[in-house]
Amino acid sequence: MTQAQTPRPQLFDRRALAAQRARLTPDSLFLHEIARDEIEDRLSLVNRSFTRPAVVAPFAEVWDSCLPNAKHVPDTDVLDLEVGAHDLVVHAMCLHWANDPVGQLIQCHRALSEDGLLLVLMFGGQTLHELRSALATAETRISGGLSPRIAPMGEVRDLGALLQRAGFALPVADVVPLTAKYRDLLHLMRELRGMGETNAMAQRRRTLAPRRLFQEAETIYRDTFVDPDGRLPATFELICLTGWSPSDSQQKPLRPGSAKTRLADALKVPETKLPK
């Protein structure tokens, strides 16, 4: 008799996330538009034409001008992607909300034909670090404890390793740092709500936060991070992940010990032995 498996705990409440996205304010999608422009720039550097693209993204309308013939796929736990059907998959601005990010990447890998390209744009670990710090300090002062308010996000090195775990060849991860400035904390919170990026963690506190919390957070934010012009900076770290579906035509690393020239000779420096 097969023993029933214990369901994996979910980090994010996908129903709450969908409700937040439904309240989208179109003029708050500037970060998604920046991500689209970044993808366009990177595709322009690839000496390749892609004829069967797919875009996994929460807001399909952002991508119509970039990849007009692409299949638009919602970022559900099980992606609507056929095996081997695409030569390009763009996973845009939603992997940081995935309960199983490796599973998402594996599904993208399966959807790619041989030598197909995956491009991922997502928020990284430094995103909103100012807001995270101000809220944590304020809540500790007021209640003596913390509750989940801003989703944890991966660091670039860890996210790059996920590509290898998912089976991609030639993996690359890099960072696009951005800073936006706001009049006050309320202005920032409204912008996050408008782009559907407010708290959707499964373990979030369900009761309304006291007004005093945000007043205290505003004071801490200003004392710690305010710009000379009196505005509040907010960091948005975009991480780009690039990987290829393996192919025999791709470059392969040389076997260890197969080099025919010493590194010291190539650099024209004397070779020294390490101390024992």
Disulfide bonds with the S-S distance in Angstrom:
none
